Amino acid sequence: MMAVANGAVGASAKEPLFSFGVIADVQYADIPDGRSFLGVPRYYRHSISVLQRAVNRWNKHGNIKFSINFGDIIDGYCPKDKSLWAVQKVLDEFDKFDGPTYHMFGNHCLYNLPRSKLVSLLKMPTDSDRAYYDISPCPNFRIVVLDAYDFSCLGWPHDHPVTAAATKLLDEKNPNTDKNSPDGLVGVARRFVKFNGAVGEEQLSWLNDVLQDASTLHQNVIICSHLPMDPGASSPAALMWNYDEVMAIVHRYDCVKACFAGHDHKGGHSVDSHGVHHRTLEAALECPPSTSAFGHVEVYPDRLLLVGSDRMADTEIAF
């Protein structure tokens, strides 16, 4: 567990314990605007302007301790000979923020660069090549960042055992020739597409240990993942492959108050059967010029308040 800052309890519940910035799916590329497979406009060059406005807003706020980038830092259509340049261009904008930024993998990151390269580029606070970790911004809160592509067809070498196992699972679950297509799959089974992934066994065990420790320390926990983990907060085709396994661990404990995610660009919010809130964040990529999607989360002893901008809706999470 890595400390971010020594948070102090505010004089009253009106003062947040700490606040952190959030942004998802920047998917920058130096290419003309395009559209998603569903026909939704995508503004590849403008997305970095959204990030610039986010950083400016966070800095002006003056009390944003850190920010979390929910993955897909650049787009899959980025020319591969420009991948490193594009990632660095976006990271340079994050570096203008007055605090640290914590990153996670998205599928578009892994279309461009291998996992091993990304861990170091994104300066993930781990002592290995793993891309999941937790931070404790103040004594009674912990934030867990998952690697939703730990078990995936993306990012690992072609001859890696994980690639083989993930490919086998996808072949079993999705009969389509194009494994990015959910055609013919019904309900939550539509999640078995190549652009999604799963939390592997070792990470599941780690998550259980972290939540057990947080419970012992009477900490509230916020989980952050690129992939959503509740059908109520996401379209079925955007869900984590094994969201049910992850949530089975989460539901063993009472400490997890909210799960934030990206990936499903339209955003979403739900409360699951155990009272855990799921908030999928709206994408920076799909903001027309002069509009934005970013925000910051104010963390109080008894609630979270997502303060959004433009296309990112405000959300209060009480617990």
Buried (B, 14 or more C-beta within 10 A) or exposed (E): BEEBBEBEBEEEEEEBBBBBBBBBBBBBBBBEEEEEEEEEEBBBEBBBBBBEBBBEBBBEEEEBBBBBBBBBBBBBBBEEEBBBEBBEBBBEBBEEBBBBBBBBBBBBBBBBBEBEBBBEBBEBBBEEEBBBBBBBBBBBBBBBBBBBBBBBBBBBEEEEEBBEBBBEBBEEBBEBEEBEBBEEBEEBBBBBBBBBBBBBEEBBEBBBEBBBBBBEEEBBBBBBBBBBBBBEBBBBBBBBBBBEBBBEBBBBBBBBBBBBBBBBBBBBBBBBEEEBBBBBBBBBBBBEEEBBBBBBBBBBBEBBBBBBBBBBBEBEBEB
